[in-house]
């Protein structure tokens, strides 16, 4: 094995260990979480947590500056029921303590990765939904919203092929608060899927 690859593996291991410790510190006991993947600066989740003080909320984003800004919004709002972490969605879901379950999931305006060669990077795909299902009991809802119609069509096809999730078109969107991307969009599509 070359030393560059070994160094990469070591960095991944350290990152995962740090994230696992952080999540264990944030959620030391049995918890049901409302999870937002790609929380950005935390606008939507801070408002959601303020409107739902009985819920424990976690926002995840890949960029540390966004996570820091989201944390400052939370602190200004004096909220104790919402946390933010820097991390990749698959890793966060994998490394949550065993006693943490997801009660609901929000994926709002994720990167659409429009080029076909990049579709493997889209968050809303079979591998992700399979991992997500491991943390969700039957009846848990995942809320997906995008302003890129081809991505919505892709997501619809993915769900139609899913064994663990089903689309429910009768459920109302649970909380409307305009996000930065929603404000910029000419239009958007929403989907709610339910864990079987």
C-alpha positions as CSV (number, residue, x, y, z in Angstrom):
1,X,0.0,0.0,0.0
2,X,1.5,3.4,-0.9
3,X,2.1,5.9,1.8
4,X,-0.3,8.5,0.2
5,X,-3.2,6.1,0.4
6,X,-2.2,5.1,4.0
7,X,-2.2,8.7,5.0
8,X,-5.7,9.2,3.4
9,X,-7.0,6.2,5.3
10,X,-5.6,7.6,8.5
11,X,-7.2,11.0,7.9
12,X,-10.6,9.2,7.2
13,X,-10.2,7.2,10.4
14,X,-9.4,10.3,12.5
15,X,-12.3,12.2,11.0
16,X,-14.7,9.4,11.7
17,X,-13.4,9.0,15.2
18,X,-13.8,12.7,15.9
19,X,-17.3,12.7,14.5
20,X,-18.3,9.6,16.4
21,X,-17.1,11.2,19.7
22,X,-18.9,14.5,18.9
23,X,-22.2,12.7,18.2
24,X,-21.9,10.6,21.4
25,X,-21.3,13.8,23.4
26,X,-24.3,15.6,21.8
27,X,-26.7,12.6,22.3
28,X,-25.6,10.6,25.4
29,X,-29.0,9.0,25.9
30,X,-31.9,7.6,24.0
31,X,-33.0,10.2,21.5
32,X,-35.4,10.5,18.5
33,X,-34.0,13.1,16.1
34,X,-35.3,15.4,13.5
35,X,-32.5,15.4,11.0
36,X,-31.8,18.0,8.3
37,X,-29.2,17.0,5.7
38,X,-27.5,20.0,4.1
39,X,-28.6,22.5,6.7
40,X,-26.6,25.4,5.2
41,X,-26.5,28.3,7.6
42,X,-29.3,26.8,9.7
43,X,-32.1,29.2,8.8
44,X,-34.7,26.6,8.3
45,X,-33.8,24.2,11.1
46,X,-33.4,27.0,13.7
47,X,-37.0,28.1,12.9
48,X,-38.2,24.6,12.9
49,X,-36.7,23.9,16.3
50,X,-38.1,27.1,17.7
51,X,-41.6,26.1,16.6
52,X,-41.1,22.5,17.9
53,X,-39.4,22.8,21.3
54,X,-40.4,19.2,22.1
55,X,-38.2,17.8,19.3
56,X,-34.5,17.2,19.3
57,X,-33.0,18.4,16.0
58,X,-29.7,17.9,14.2
59,X,-28.4,19.8,11.2
60,X,-25.6,18.4,9.1
61,X,-23.5,20.2,6.5
62,X,-20.2,19.6,4.7
63,X,-18.9,23.1,5.2
64,X,-17.6,24.2,8.6
65,X,-18.4,27.9,8.1
66,X,-22.0,27.0,7.5
67,X,-22.1,24.9,10.6
68,X,-20.5,27.6,12.7
69,X,-23.0,30.2,11.4
70,X,-25.9,27.9,12.1
71,X,-24.6,27.4,15.6
72,X,-24.5,31.2,16.1
73,X,-28.2,31.5,14.9
74,X,-29.1,28.8,17.4
75,X,-27.3,30.5,20.2
76,X,-28.9,33.9,19.4
77,X,-32.3,32.2,19.5
78,X,-31.4,30.5,22.8
79,X,-32.4,27.1,21.6
80,X,-31.3,24.0,23.4
81,X,-33.0,21.5,21.2
82,X,-31.0,21.9,18.0
83,X,-27.4,20.9,17.2
84,X,-25.2,21.3,14.1
85,X,-22.3,19.2,13.0
86,X,-19.9,19.2,10.1
87,X,-20.1,15.9,8.3
88,X,-21.0,13.8,5.3
89,X,-24.6,12.5,5.6
90,X,-23.7,8.8,5.2
91,X,-21.0,9.0,7.9
92,X,-23.3,10.9,10.3
93,X,-26.1,8.4,9.9
94,X,-23.6,5.5,10.3
95,X,-21.9,7.0,13.4
96,X,-24.9,8.1,15.4
97,X,-24.9,6.3,18.7
98,X,-27.0,3.0,18.6
99,X,-29.6,4.5,21.0
100,X,-30.4,7.4,18.5
101,X,-33.3,6.8,16.1
102,X,-34.5,9.2,13.4
103,X,-38.1,10.5,13.8
104,X,-38.1,12.5,10.6
105,X,-35.7,13.6,7.9
106,X,-35.5,16.8,5.7
107,X,-33.4,17.1,2.5
108,X,-34.1,20.6,1.2
109,X,-32.6,21.7,-2.1
110,X,-29.6,19.3,-2.2
111,X,-27.0,19.7,-4.9
112,X,-28.7,18.3,-8.0
113,X,-25.4,17.2,-9.7
114,X,-27.0,17.8,-13.2
115,X,-24.3,16.1,-15.3
116,X,-25.0,12.4,-15.8
117,X,-21.4,11.4,-14.8
118,X,-22.0,13.0,-11.4
119,X,-25.4,11.4,-10.6
120,X,-23.5,9.0,-8.4
121,X,-23.0,11.9,-6.0
122,X,-26.7,12.7,-5.6
123,X,-27.8,12.2,-2.0
124,X,-31.2,10.9,-2.9
125,X,-30.4,7.5,-4.3
126,X,-30.9,3.8,-3.4
127,X,-27.7,3.4,-1.3
128,X,-28.5,6.5,0.8
129,X,-32.2,5.4,1.4
130,X,-31.0,2.0,2.4
131,X,-28.7,3.4,5.0
132,X,-31.3,5.9,6.2
133,X,-33.8,3.1,6.6
134,X,-31.5,1.4,9.2
135,X,-32.1,4.4,11.5
136,X,-35.8,4.8,10.9
137,X,-38.7,2.8,12.3
138,X,-41.8,2.1,10.2
139,X,-43.8,5.3,9.5
140,X,-40.9,7.7,9.7
141,X,-41.1,10.3,7.0
142,X,-38.3,11.7,4.8
143,X,-39.1,15.1,3.2
144,X,-37.4,16.0,-0.1
145,X,-37.6,19.3,-2.0
146,X,-35.7,20.5,-5.1
147,X,-35.9,23.2,-7.6
148,X,-34.3,21.1,-10.3
149,X,-37.1,19.2,-12.1
150,X,-34.8,16.4,-13.6
151,X,-33.6,15.6,-10.0
152,X,-37.2,15.4,-8.8
153,X,-38.0,13.0,-11.7
154,X,-34.9,11.0,-10.8
155,X,-36.0,10.9,-7.1
156,X,-39.5,9.8,-8.1
157,X,-38.0,6.9,-10.1
158,X,-35.7,5.9,-7.2
159,X,-38.6,5.7,-4.8
160,X,-40.8,3.7,-7.2
161,X,-38.0,1.0,-7.1
162,X,-37.6,1.1,-3.3
163,X,-38.4,-1.8,-1.2
164,X,-38.0,0.1,2.1
165,X,-39.8,3.4,1.3
166,X,-43.0,4.4,-0.3
167,X,-44.2,7.8,-1.6
168,X,-47.2,9.3,0.1
169,X,-48.9,12.1,-1.8
170,X,-51.6,12.6,0.8
171,X,-49.4,14.0,3.6
172,X,-49.1,17.8,3.9
173,X,-45.6,19.4,4.2
174,X,-45.1,19.8,7.9
175,X,-43.4,23.2,8.2
176,X,-43.2,26.0,5.6
177,X,-40.3,28.4,6.1
178,X,-38.7,29.8,2.9
179,X,-35.1,28.7,2.6
180,X,-32.4,30.7,0.8
181,X,-32.6,28.4,-2.2
182,X,-36.4,28.4,-2.2
183,X,-36.4,32.2,-2.4
184,X,-34.2,32.0,-5.5
185,X,-36.2,29.3,-7.2
186,X,-38.8,30.0,-9.9
187,X,-40.5,26.8,-8.8
188,X,-39.9,23.7,-6.8
189,X,-41.2,20.2,-6.2
190,X,-41.7,18.4,-2.9
191,X,-42.0,14.7,-2.1
192,X,-42.6,12.9,1.2
193,X,-41.6,9.3,1.5
194,X,-42.5,6.9,4.4
195,X,-40.5,4.1,5.8
196,X,-42.3,0.8,5.2
